[in-house]
Amino acid sequence: MDIRLRLKTYLLAFARTALGAVLALCVFYNLLHGEFAISAANERNFVEPPAEFPPINLNTASVRELQKISGVGEKTAENIIAYREENGEFTSAEELLKIAGIGEATLEKILPQITVE
């Protein structure tokens, strides 16, 4: 049974009382105008997520942290760690181009998400 039809049936049964009639009219009005849903953003306990997460440091990040970078999977994260262990700390983000799985397009995509401090 359609949820609106079911709701209508319950509300009509409840509308037999004066209070029920007022409530039913309010609900039907809101349904007709598409305002029945309550937005979580209007609740007082809603916490706005940060607009931007801090960049991930290539020189200190773990495999799990590196996987939070959009476009970096487990294998690429492992390759980044292996490169860092063999060659020392990254001095620039462009060094990522030496890692299998990272090309020009991927580097451009992830640049705002990383740092080499």
TIVO-2410 file (N, C-alpha, C; in nm, 3 decimals):
# residues 117
REC num residu      c1      c2      c3 atome chaine
REC   1      M   0.085  -0.118   0.000     N      A
REC   1      M   0.000   0.000   0.000    CA      A
REC   1      M   0.090   0.124   0.000     C      A
REC   2      D   0.055   0.221  -0.080     N      A
REC   2      D   0.131   0.345  -0.090    CA      A
REC   2      D   0.132   0.416   0.045     C      A
REC   3      I   0.246   0.471   0.083     N      A
REC   3      I   0.261   0.534   0.214    CA      A
REC   3      I   0.167   0.653   0.230     C      A
REC   4      R   0.145   0.728   0.122     N      A
REC   4      R   0.055   0.843   0.133    CA      A
REC   4      R  -0.090   0.797   0.154     C      A
REC   5      L  -0.130   0.688   0.086     N      A
REC   5      L  -0.264   0.635   0.105    CA      A
REC   5      L  -0.283   0.583   0.246     C      A
REC   6      R  -0.180   0.514   0.297     N      A
REC   6      R  -0.185   0.463   0.433    CA      A
REC   6      R  -0.194   0.578   0.533     C      A
REC   7      L  -0.114   0.680   0.511     N      A
REC   7      L  -0.114   0.797   0.600    CA      A
REC   7      L  -0.250   0.867   0.595     C      A
REC   8      K  -0.305   0.878   0.476     N      A
REC   8      K  -0.435   0.940   0.460    CA      A
REC   8      K  -0.542   0.862   0.537     C      A
REC   9      T  -0.537   0.730   0.530     N      A
REC   9      T  -0.634   0.646   0.601    CA      A
REC   9      T  -0.624   0.666   0.751     C      A
REC  10      Y  -0.501   0.665   0.804     N      A
REC  10      Y  -0.481   0.685   0.948    CA      A
REC  10      Y  -0.526   0.825   0.991     C      A
REC  11      L  -0.492   0.923   0.911     N      A
REC  11      L  -0.528   1.059   0.948    CA      A
REC  11      L  -0.679   1.083   0.943     C      A
REC  12      L  -0.747   1.022   0.847     N      A
REC  12      L  -0.892   1.037   0.840    CA      A
REC  12      L  -0.958   0.973   0.962     C      A
REC  13      A  -0.904   0.861   1.006     N      A
REC  13      A  -0.958   0.797   1.126    CA      A
REC  13      A  -0.933   0.883   1.249     C      A
REC  14      F  -0.818   0.947   1.253     N      A
REC  14      F  -0.782   1.031   1.367    CA      A
REC  14      F  -0.858   1.164   1.363     C      A
REC  15      A  -0.902   1.204   1.243     N      A
REC  15      A  -0.966   1.334   1.225    CA      A
REC  15      A  -1.105   1.342   1.288     C      A
REC  16      R  -1.152   1.235   1.345     N      A
REC  16      R  -1.285   1.236   1.406    CA      A
REC  16      R  -1.289   1.321   1.531     C      A
REC  17      T  -1.176   1.352   1.586     N      A
REC  17      T  -1.173   1.443   1.701    CA      A
REC  17      T  -1.137   1.581   1.652     C      A
REC  18      A  -1.167   1.682   1.730     N      A
REC  18      A  -1.138   1.820   1.689    CA      A
REC  18      A  -0.988   1.841   1.673     C      A
REC  19      L  -0.910   1.791   1.769     N      A
REC  19      L  -0.766   1.804   1.761    CA      A
REC  19      L  -0.713   1.727   1.642     C      A
REC  20      G  -0.768   1.610   1.622     N      A
REC  20      G  -0.726   1.529   1.508    CA      A
REC  20      G  -0.755   1.597   1.376     C      A
REC  21      A  -0.865   1.666   1.366     N      A
REC  21      A  -0.901   1.736   1.243    CA      A
REC  21      A  -0.799   1.846   1.212     C      A
REC  22      V  -0.760   1.920   1.314     N      A
REC  22      V  -0.661   2.027   1.294    CA      A
REC  22      V  -0.527   1.966   1.253     C      A
REC  23      L  -0.487   1.859   1.320     N      A
REC  23      L  -0.361   1.793   1.286    CA      A
REC  23      L  -0.365   1.739   1.144     C      A
REC  24      A  -0.475   1.676   1.107     N      A
REC  24      A  -0.488   1.621   0.973    CA      A
REC  24      A  -0.478   1.730   0.867     C      A
REC  25      L  -0.542   1.843   0.890     N      A
REC  25      L  -0.535   1.953   0.795    CA      A
REC  25      L  -0.392   2.004   0.779     C      A
REC  26      C  -0.321   2.014   0.889     N      A
REC  26      C  -0.180   2.060   0.885    CA      A
REC  26      C  -0.093   1.962   0.807     C      A
REC  27      V  -0.113   1.834   0.832     N      A
REC  27      V  -0.033   1.731   0.765    CA      A
REC  27      V  -0.063   1.732   0.615     C      A
REC  28      F  -0.191   1.734   0.579     N      A
REC  28      F  -0.226   1.736   0.437    CA      A
REC  28      F  -0.172   1.860   0.367     C      A
REC  29      Y  -0.180   1.974   0.434     N      A
REC  29      Y  -0.126   2.097   0.377    CA      A
REC  29      Y   0.023   2.081   0.349     C      A
REC  30      N   0.097   2.028   0.448     N      A
REC  30      N   0.241   2.010   0.432    CA      A
REC  30      N   0.274   1.908   0.324     C      A
REC  31      L   0.195   1.801   0.314     N      A
REC  31      L   0.218   1.702   0.209    CA      A
REC  31      L   0.198   1.763   0.071     C      A
REC  32      L   0.093   1.842   0.057     N      A
REC  32      L   0.064   1.904  -0.072    CA      A
REC  32      L   0.172   2.002  -0.114     C      A
REC  33      H   0.234   2.065  -0.019     N      A
REC  33      H   0.335   2.166  -0.050    CA      A
REC  33      H   0.478   2.113  -0.039     C      A
REC  34      G   0.494   1.984  -0.016     N      A
REC  34      G   0.627   1.922  -0.012    CA      A
REC  34      G   0.714   1.965   0.103     C      A
REC  35      E   0.654   2.002   0.213     N      A
REC  35      E   0.731   2.051   0.327    CA      A
REC  35      E   0.724   1.955   0.445     C      A
REC  36      F   0.698   1.830   0.419     N      A
REC  36      F   0.678   1.735   0.527    CA      A
REC  36      F   0.810   1.691   0.591     C      A
REC  37      A   0.916   1.683   0.511     N      A
REC  37      A   1.044   1.637   0.563    CA      A
REC  37      A   1.110   1.747   0.646     C      A
REC  38      I   1.176   1.706   0.750     N      A
REC  38      I   1.249   1.800   0.835    CA      A
REC  38      I   1.397   1.790   0.799     C      A
REC  39      S   1.456   1.899   0.767     N      A
REC  39      S   1.596   1.900   0.728    CA      A
REC  39      S   1.684   1.891   0.853     C      A
REC  40      A   1.786   1.806   0.844     N      A
REC  40      A   1.879   1.791   0.956    CA      A
REC  40      A   1.956   1.921   0.979     C      A
REC  41      A   1.972   2.000   0.876     N      A
REC  41      A   2.046   2.125   0.890    CA      A
REC  41      A   1.972   2.225   0.978     C      A
REC  42      N   1.842   2.208   0.994     N      A
REC  42      N   1.765   2.300   1.077    CA      A
REC  42      N   1.764   2.261   1.225     C      A
REC  43      E   1.812   2.140   1.255     N      A
REC  43      E   1.815   2.097   1.394    CA      A
REC  43      E   1.927   2.167   1.469     C      A
REC  44      R   1.906   2.191   1.596     N      A
REC  44      R   2.005   2.265   1.675    CA      A
REC  44      R   2.133   2.185   1.700     C      A
REC  45      N   2.126   2.053   1.699     N      A
REC  45      N   2.244   1.972   1.730    CA      A
REC  45      N   2.323   1.934   1.605     C      A
REC  46      F   2.289   1.992   1.490     N      A
REC  46      F   2.359   1.962   1.366    CA      A
REC  46      F   2.497   2.027   1.369     C      A
REC  47      V   2.600   1.949   1.334     N      A
REC  47      V   2.737   2.001   1.331    CA      A
REC  47      V   2.782   2.005   1.186     C      A
REC  48      E   2.820   2.122   1.141     N      A
REC  48      E   2.866   2.139   1.004    CA      A
REC  48      E   3.004   2.076   0.989     C      A
REC  49      P   3.024   1.986   0.889     N      A
REC  49      P   3.157   1.928   0.871    CA      A
REC  49      P   3.253   2.035   0.821     C      A
REC  50      P   3.381   2.017   0.846     N      A
REC  50      P   3.478   2.116   0.799    CA      A
REC  50      P   3.473   2.127   0.647     C      A
REC  51      A   3.487   2.247   0.596     N      A
REC  51      A   3.480   2.268   0.452    CA      A
REC  51      A   3.593   2.196   0.381     C      A
REC  52      E   3.708   2.189   0.444     N      A
REC  52      E   3.822   2.126   0.382    CA      A
REC  52      E   3.905   2.055   0.489     C      A
REC  53      F   3.945   1.934   0.458     N      A
REC  53      F   4.028   1.860   0.553    CA      A
REC  53      F   4.172   1.903   0.534     C      A
REC  54      P   4.252   1.896   0.640     N      A
REC  54      P   4.392   1.936   0.625    CA      A
REC  54      P   4.465   1.841   0.529     C      A
REC  55      P   4.562   1.893   0.456     N      A
REC  55      P   4.634   1.807   0.362    CA      A
REC  55      P   4.711   1.697   0.435     C      A
REC  56      I   4.731   1.587   0.366     N      A
REC  56      I   4.801   1.471   0.423    CA      A
REC  56      I   4.949   1.483   0.389     C      A
REC  57      N   5.032   1.468   0.491     N      A
REC  57      N   5.177   1.480   0.474    CA      A
REC  57      N   5.231   1.349   0.418     C      A
REC  58      L   5.288   1.355   0.299     N      A
REC  58      L   5.344   1.236   0.235    CA      A
REC  58      L   5.460   1.176   0.314     C      A
REC  59      N   5.528   1.256   0.394     N      A
REC  59      N   5.646   1.209   0.466    CA      A
REC  59      N   5.614   1.141   0.599     C      A
REC  60      T   5.491   1.153   0.646     N      A
REC  60      T   5.456   1.092   0.775    CA      A
REC  60      T   5.333   1.002   0.769     C      A
REC  61      A   5.260   1.006   0.659     N      A
REC  61      A   5.133   0.934   0.650    CA      A
REC  61      A   5.152   0.783   0.641     C      A
REC  62      S   5.058   0.712   0.702     N      A
REC  62      S   5.055   0.566   0.693    CA      A
REC  62      S   4.980   0.526   0.566     C      A
REC  63      V   4.980   0.398   0.536     N      A
REC  63      V   4.905   0.347   0.420    CA      A
REC  63      V   4.758   0.386   0.432     C      A
REC  64      R   4.705   0.368   0.550     N      A
REC  64      R   4.563   0.400   0.573    CA      A
REC  64      R   4.534   0.549   0.551     C      A
REC  65      E   4.622   0.634   0.600     N      A
REC  65      E   4.604   0.778   0.581    CA      A
REC  65      E   4.616   0.817   0.434     C      A
REC  66      L   4.711   0.756   0.364     N      A
REC  66      L   4.729   0.787   0.223    CA      A
REC  66      L   4.607   0.746   0.140     C      A
REC  67      Q   4.538   0.642   0.183     N      A
REC  67      Q   4.419   0.596   0.111    CA      A
REC  67      Q   4.303   0.695   0.122     C      A
REC  68      K   4.312   0.789   0.213     N      A
REC  68      K   4.209   0.893   0.225    CA      A
REC  68      K   4.220   0.996   0.114     C      A
REC  69      I   4.333   0.995   0.043     N      A
REC  69      I   4.352   1.085  -0.069    CA      A
REC  69      I   4.269   1.032  -0.186     C      A
REC  70      S   4.189   1.117  -0.243     N      A
REC  70      S   4.104   1.078  -0.356    CA      A
REC  70      S   4.191   1.033  -0.472     C      A
REC  71      G   4.170   0.910  -0.518     N      A
REC  71      G   4.247   0.857  -0.631    CA      A
REC  71      G   4.364   0.771  -0.589     C      A
REC  72      V   4.387   0.754  -0.459     N      A
REC  72      V   4.497   0.670  -0.410    CA      A
REC  72      V   4.438   0.547  -0.342     C      A
REC  73      G   4.466   0.432  -0.402     N      A
REC  73      G   4.420   0.306  -0.345    CA      A
REC  73      G   4.528   0.243  -0.258     C      A
REC  74      E   4.501   0.121  -0.214     N      A
REC  74      E   4.594   0.053  -0.123    CA      A
REC  74      E   4.730   0.029  -0.189     C      A
REC  75      K   4.731  -0.020  -0.312     N      A
REC  75      K   4.857  -0.050  -0.380    CA      A
REC  75      K   4.940   0.076  -0.402     C      A
REC  76      T   4.876   0.183  -0.446     N      A
REC  76      T   4.948   0.309  -0.468    CA      A
REC  76      T   5.001   0.365  -0.337     C      A
REC  77      A   4.922   0.353  -0.229     N      A
REC  77      A   4.967   0.398  -0.097    CA      A
REC  77      A   5.090   0.318  -0.054     C      A
REC  78      E   5.087   0.188  -0.077     N      A
REC  78      E   5.203   0.104  -0.043    CA      A
REC  78      E   5.325   0.145  -0.126     C      A
REC  79      N   5.303   0.178  -0.253     N      A
REC  79      N   5.414   0.223  -0.339    CA      A
REC  79      N   5.472   0.355  -0.290     C      A
REC  80      I   5.389   0.444  -0.240     N      A
REC  80      I   5.437   0.571  -0.185    CA      A
REC  80      I   5.524   0.546  -0.063     C      A
REC  81      I   5.480   0.458   0.025     N      A
REC  81      I   5.558   0.425   0.146    CA      A
REC  81      I   5.691   0.361   0.106     C      A
REC  82      A   5.687   0.268   0.011     N      A
REC  82      A   5.810   0.200  -0.033    CA      A
REC  82      A   5.908   0.300  -0.093     C      A
REC  83      Y   5.859   0.393  -0.174     N      A
REC  83      Y   5.945   0.496  -0.232    CA      A
REC  83      Y   6.008   0.581  -0.122     C      A
REC  84      R   5.927   0.618  -0.023     N      A
REC  84      R   5.975   0.701   0.087    CA      A
REC  84      R   6.083   0.628   0.167     C      A
REC  85      E   6.064   0.498   0.189     N      A
REC  85      E   6.162   0.420   0.265    CA      A
REC  85      E   6.293   0.405   0.188     C      A
REC  86      E   6.285   0.393   0.055     N      A
REC  86      E   6.406   0.377  -0.027    CA      A
REC  86      E   6.480   0.509  -0.051     C      A
REC  87      N   6.405   0.617  -0.068     N      A
REC  87      N   6.465   0.743  -0.112    CA      A
REC  87      N   6.464   0.854  -0.008     C      A
REC  88      G   6.409   0.829   0.107     N      A
REC  88      G   6.400   0.933   0.208    CA      A
REC  88      G   6.276   1.018   0.188     C      A
REC  89      E   6.266   1.124   0.265     N      A
REC  89      E   6.147   1.209   0.261    CA      A
REC  89      E   6.129   1.275   0.125     C      A
REC  90      F   6.003   1.300   0.092     N      A
REC  90      F   5.971   1.373  -0.030    CA      A
REC  90      F   6.013   1.519  -0.012     C      A
REC  91      T   6.072   1.576  -0.115     N      A
REC  91      T   6.105   1.719  -0.111    CA      A
REC  91      T   6.005   1.800  -0.192     C      A
REC  92      S   5.932   1.733  -0.282     N      A
REC  92      S   5.827   1.801  -0.359    CA      A
REC  92      S   5.720   1.699  -0.397     C      A
REC  93      A   5.601   1.748  -0.423     N      A
REC  93      A   5.491   1.661  -0.461    CA      A
REC  93      A   5.516   1.598  -0.598     C      A
REC  94      E   5.593   1.664  -0.683     N      A
REC  94      E   5.622   1.614  -0.817    CA      A
REC  94      E   5.697   1.481  -0.816     C      A
REC  95      E   5.762   1.450  -0.704     N      A
REC  95      E   5.832   1.321  -0.692    CA      A
REC  95      E   5.735   1.204  -0.704     C      A
REC  96      L   5.607   1.229  -0.679     N      A
REC  96      L   5.507   1.124  -0.690    CA      A
REC  96      L   5.499   1.067  -0.832     C      A
REC  97      L   5.542   1.144  -0.930     N      A
REC  97      L   5.539   1.097  -1.068    CA      A
REC  97      L   5.632   0.978  -1.090     C      A
REC  98      K   5.725   0.957  -0.999     N      A
REC  98      K   5.818   0.844  -1.009    CA      A
REC  98      K   5.756   0.715  -0.955     C      A
REC  99      I   5.635   0.724  -0.902     N      A
REC  99      I   5.568   0.610  -0.839    CA      A
REC  99      I   5.469   0.548  -0.937     C      A
REC 100      A   5.475   0.416  -0.947     N      A
REC 100      A   5.382   0.344  -1.035    CA      A
REC 100      A   5.238   0.371  -0.989     C      A
REC 101      G   5.153   0.404  -1.085     N      A
REC 101      G   5.014   0.431  -1.053    CA      A
REC 101      G   4.980   0.577  -1.041     C      A
REC 102      I   5.082   0.663  -1.049     N      A
REC 102      I   5.057   0.807  -1.040    CA      A
REC 102      I   5.112   0.874  -1.165     C      A
REC 103      G   5.022   0.934  -1.240     N      A
REC 103      G   5.059   1.007  -1.360    CA      A
REC 103      G   5.026   1.154  -1.342     C      A
REC 104      E   5.041   1.229  -1.450     N      A
REC 104      E   5.017   1.374  -1.447    CA      A
REC 104      E   4.875   1.406  -1.400     C      A
REC 105      A   4.776   1.334  -1.455     N      A
REC 105      A   4.636   1.362  -1.422    CA      A
REC 105      A   4.609   1.335  -1.274     C      A
REC 106      T   4.659   1.223  -1.225     N      A
REC 106      T   4.639   1.189  -1.083    CA      A
REC 106      T   4.707   1.291  -0.993     C      A
REC 107      L   4.828   1.331  -1.029     N      A
REC 107      L   4.901   1.429  -0.949    CA      A
REC 107      L   4.823   1.560  -0.941     C      A
REC 108      E   4.772   1.607  -1.053     N      A
REC 108      E   4.694   1.731  -1.053    CA      A
REC 108      E   4.572   1.720  -0.963     C      A
REC 109      K   4.510   1.602  -0.965     N      A
REC 109      K   4.389   1.579  -0.885    CA      A
REC 109      K   4.418   1.579  -0.735     C      A
REC 110      I   4.534   1.523  -0.696     N      A
REC 110      I   4.563   1.507  -0.552    CA      A
REC 110      I   4.645   1.621  -0.492     C      A
REC 111      L   4.699   1.709  -0.573     N      A
REC 111      L   4.785   1.816  -0.520    CA      A
REC 111      L   4.720   1.895  -0.406     C      A
REC 112      P   4.592   1.933  -0.413     N      A
REC 112      P   4.534   2.009  -0.303    CA      A
REC 112      P   4.517   1.927  -0.174     C      A
REC 113      Q   4.530   1.795  -0.186     N      A
REC 113      Q   4.507   1.707  -0.071    CA      A
REC 113      Q   4.633   1.664   0.000     C      A
REC 114      I   4.750   1.706  -0.050     N      A
REC 114      I   4.876   1.657   0.006    CA      A
REC 114      I   4.971   1.771   0.039     C      A
REC 115      T   5.069   1.738   0.123     N      A
REC 115      T   5.178   1.830   0.156    CA      A
REC 115      T   5.303   1.747   0.176     C      A
REC 116      V   5.419   1.812   0.171     N      A
REC 116      V   5.547   1.743   0.193    CA      A
REC 116      V   5.629   1.816   0.299     C      A
REC 117      E   5.567   1.856   0.405     N      A
REC 117      E   5.634   1.930   0.513    CA      A
REC 117      E   5.741   1.846   0.580     C      A
***
